[in-house]
Amino acid sequence: MTVPAPPDSPQPAEGPADTNAWAAPSPGQGQGEATAPAATATPAAPPVAAPNVPYWPPYAYPMPAPQPRNGLGTAAMVLGIVGGVLSLAVIFFWLSWLPALLAVVFGAIGLGYVRKGLATNRAMALAGVILGISGLLVSVGAGVFVVTRVQAANEERRVDENAARARADAATRAANERAAKERERIEAERKRVEAEQETAAADERARRLSFGQSYTYGDGLKVTMAAPTPYVPSDSVSDTPKNAKIIQVRITVVNTGSEEVSLNGSGLPTIRDANGNLVFTLIDGSGRMKILRGSLAPGEEATGLTAYALPGSAADRFSARFDYGSGRLRKDVTWSGSPS
């Protein structure tokens, strides 16, 4: 329905028949059709809106919304998980602290972005902070545990080393003591052997006598060989060597001990001439020969008489040996000298 305008109201300017009054004015609308040449143009007046024509400002297109910055929150949660997992293994405590610390830092920054409205993953950032703090605490606890265990192990090792050193020192001292005792034993044994050897040598010298001297055995038997004297055999002696020097040997034994002694095996002395050859006993039927035999009671005395023919070429110096004892205790006494 069209309402007629009053007769005295201003008439709208004529325009194109298809002009849309509700459309936004196009550029240059309401300006004159003709423009002055550029060389003589004067500054144009500002456009004047046509009467009764509404003006619509240009349409403002909406700006695109910024994308949320959720990367740090996500990284915080991932690093927190990594740090937490590594912290569960005690041997990796020295590795877990770094991702845990980064998780705390990134999570704190992510929460700051959330408070500023720049991020939307508050839960992830908060989880990263919590996991990072947990990983740090576990890492620190594991570090303290490892350090404590290492110190305890070092202390135990030190104690063991000290104990082993003490045992080694004790063993060394014991070995030194044993070695010292062994050296003392060896030295004592050496001295004993030397003493025995010296005693044996002295005894050996003591048993190498001249005619007329005496020797006493350990059991108390005292034996004396008198100086040889010339001997004239009876007619019953046969096979007397020519140019031989016939002598008589007298051996006297006395039991000075407290027990009875046996003379078995000591009846005849062993005679050697100057050349070391054996000289055999003359057989004399006169009954003057006496052979030591039987046993002697304490304080009892016995005498043995035997005759020998020394070769004329070896009669200058001869020896007479008396053997007494049995087994390893058997000893000989030897007298030597020139016949009278």
Solvent accessible surface area in square Angstrom, and as a share of the most:
residue,aa,sasa,rsa
1,M,235,1.05
2,T,123,0.72
3,V,125,0.72
4,P,115,0.72
5,A,72,0.56
6,P,76,0.48
7,P,137,0.86
8,D,134,0.69
9,S,31,0.20
10,P,118,0.74
11,Q,130,0.58
12,P,105,0.66
13,A,90,0.69
14,E,177,0.79
15,G,52,0.50
16,P,98,0.62
17,A,117,0.91
18,D,126,0.65
19,T,73,0.43
20,N,93,0.48
21,A,53,0.41
22,W,184,0.65
23,A,49,0.38
24,A,63,0.49
25,P,56,0.35
26,S,67,0.43
27,P,138,0.87
28,G,45,0.43
29,Q,87,0.39
30,G,59,0.57
31,Q,98,0.43
32,G,60,0.58
33,E,175,0.79
34,A,94,0.73
35,T,120,0.70
36,A,54,0.42
37,P,93,0.59
38,A,104,0.80
39,A,101,0.78
40,T,97,0.56
41,A,54,0.42
42,T,109,0.63
43,P,133,0.84
44,A,96,0.74
45,A,82,0.64
46,P,107,0.67
47,P,95,0.60
48,V,117,0.67
49,A,73,0.56
50,A,48,0.37
51,P,103,0.65
52,N,146,0.75
53,V,63,0.36
54,P,54,0.34
55,Y,143,0.54
56,W,128,0.45
57,P,91,0.57
58,P,116,0.73
59,Y,159,0.60
60,A,86,0.67
61,Y,175,0.67
62,P,116,0.73
63,M,168,0.75
64,P,116,0.73
65,A,86,0.67
66,P,121,0.76
67,Q,153,0.68
68,P,66,0.42
69,R,127,0.46
70,N,43,0.22
71,G,53,0.51
72,L,51,0.25
73,G,0,0.00
74,T,53,0.31
75,A,34,0.26
76,A,0,0.00
77,M,53,0.24
78,V,74,0.43
79,L,39,0.20
80,G,0,0.00
81,I,84,0.43
82,V,64,0.37
83,G,0,0.00
84,G,20,0.19
85,V,91,0.52
86,L,48,0.24
87,S,3,0.02
88,L,139,0.69
89,A,36,0.28
90,V,63,0.36
91,I,124,0.63
92,F,78,0.33
93,F,45,0.19
94,W,142,0.50
95,L,73,0.36
96,S,0,0.00
97,W,114,0.40
98,L,87,0.43
99,P,15,0.10
100,A,0,0.00
101,L,71,0.36
102,L,64,0.32
103,A,0,0.00
104,V,33,0.19
105,V,66,0.38
106,F,56,0.24
107,G,0,0.00
108,A,54,0.42
109,I,74,0.38
110,G,1,0.01
111,L,28,0.14
112,G,14,0.13
113,Y,39,0.15
114,V,31,0.18
115,R,190,0.69
116,K,148,0.63
117,G,62,0.59
118,L,67,0.33
119,A,6,0.05
120,T,101,0.59
121,N,16,0.08
122,R,135,0.49
123,A,76,0.59
124,M,58,0.26
125,A,0,0.00
126,L,62,0.31
127,A,33,0.26
128,G,0,0.00
129,V,21,0.12
130,I,95,0.48
131,L,61,0.30
132,G,0,0.00
133,I,80,0.41
134,S,50,0.32
135,G,1,0.01
136,L,43,0.21
137,L,121,0.60
138,V,64,0.37
139,S,5,0.03
140,V,94,0.54
141,G,39,0.37
142,A,9,0.07
143,G,12,0.11
144,V,89,0.51
145,F,113,0.47
146,V,36,0.21
147,V,79,0.45
148,T,72,0.42
149,R,119,0.43
150,V,76,0.44
151,Q,112,0.50
152,A,31,0.24
153,A,49,0.38
154,N,54,0.28
155,E,80,0.36
156,E,99,0.44
157,R,125,0.45
158,R,112,0.41
159,V,80,0.46
160,D,89,0.46
161,E,70,0.31
162,N,72,0.37
163,A,37,0.29
164,A,44,0.34
165,R,129,0.47
166,A,58,0.45
167,R,154,0.56
168,A,54,0.42
169,D,63,0.33
170,A,45,0.35
171,A,59,0.46
172,T,73,0.43
173,R,138,0.51
174,A,35,0.27
175,A,43,0.33
176,N,85,0.44
177,E,103,0.46
178,R,148,0.54
179,A,40,0.31
180,A,34,0.26
181,K,135,0.57
182,E,72,0.32
183,R,148,0.54
184,E,113,0.51
185,R,135,0.49
186,I,91,0.46
187,E,65,0.29
188,A,58,0.45
189,E,65,0.29
190,R,106,0.39
191,K,116,0.49
192,R,113,0.41
193,V,52,0.30
194,E,79,0.36
195,A,55,0.43
196,E,88,0.39
197,Q,111,0.49
198,E,102,0.46
199,T,88,0.51
200,A,58,0.45
201,A,37,0.29
202,A,40,0.31
203,D,26,0.14
204,E,65,0.29
205,R,144,0.52
206,A,44,0.34
207,R,22,0.08
208,R,105,0.38
209,L,24,0.12
210,S,59,0.38
211,F,30,0.13
212,G,46,0.45
213,Q,91,0.40
214,S,49,0.31
215,Y,22,0.08
216,T,67,0.39
217,Y,13,0.05
218,G,90,0.87
219,D,68,0.35
220,G,8,0.08
221,L,0,0.00
222,K,80,0.34
223,V,0,0.00
224,T,38,0.22
225,M,0,0.00
226,A,39,0.30
227,A,57,0.44
228,P,1,0.01
229,T,66,0.38
230,P,93,0.59
231,Y,15,0.06
232,V,119,0.68
233,P,34,0.21
234,S,37,0.24
235,D,153,0.79
236,S,74,0.47
237,V,22,0.13
238,S,84,0.54
239,D,137,0.71
240,T,56,0.32
241,P,67,0.42
242,K,188,0.80
243,N,141,0.72
244,A,25,0.20
245,K,82,0.35
246,I,27,0.14
247,I,1,0.00
248,Q,30,0.13
249,V,1,0.00
250,R,108,0.39
251,I,4,0.02
252,T,31,0.18
253,V,0,0.00
254,V,38,0.22
255,N,0,0.00
256,T,81,0.47
257,G,21,0.20
258,S,102,0.66
259,E,132,0.59
260,E,116,0.52
261,V,11,0.06
262,S,56,0.36
263,L,1,0.01
264,N,113,0.58
265,G,60,0.58
266,S,3,0.02
267,G,15,0.15
268,L,91,0.46
269,P,12,0.08
270,T,36,0.21
271,I,2,0.01
272,R,96,0.35
273,D,10,0.05
274,A,53,0.41
275,N,107,0.55
276,G,36,0.35
277,N,85,0.44
278,L,88,0.44
279,V,16,0.09
280,F,162,0.67
281,T,44,0.25
282,L,18,0.09
283,I,141,0.72
284,D,14,0.07
285,G,64,0.62
286,S,54,0.35
287,G,64,0.61
288,R,99,0.36
289,M,44,0.20
290,K,115,0.49
291,I,71,0.36
292,L,8,0.04
293,R,166,0.61
294,G,39,0.38
295,S,49,0.32
296,L,5,0.03
297,A,41,0.32
298,P,68,0.43
299,G,61,0.59
300,E,81,0.36
301,E,105,0.47
302,A,27,0.21
303,T,42,0.25
304,G,6,0.05
305,L,18,0.09
306,T,3,0.02
307,A,0,0.00
308,Y,2,0.01
309,A,8,0.06
310,L,0,0.00
311,P,52,0.33
312,G,48,0.46
313,S,114,0.73
314,A,2,0.02
315,A,10,0.08
316,D,111,0.57
317,R,131,0.48
318,F,4,0.02
319,S,28,0.18
320,A,0,0.00
321,R,91,0.33
322,F,1,0.00
323,D,28,0.14
324,Y,17,0.07
325,G,23,0.22
326,S,85,0.55
327,G,69,0.67
328,R,244,0.89
329,L,145,0.72
330,R,97,0.35
331,K,80,0.34
332,D,31,0.16
333,V,0,0.00
334,T,25,0.15
335,W,0,0.00
336,S,34,0.22
337,G,9,0.08
338,S,64,0.41
339,P,15,0.09
340,S,86,0.55
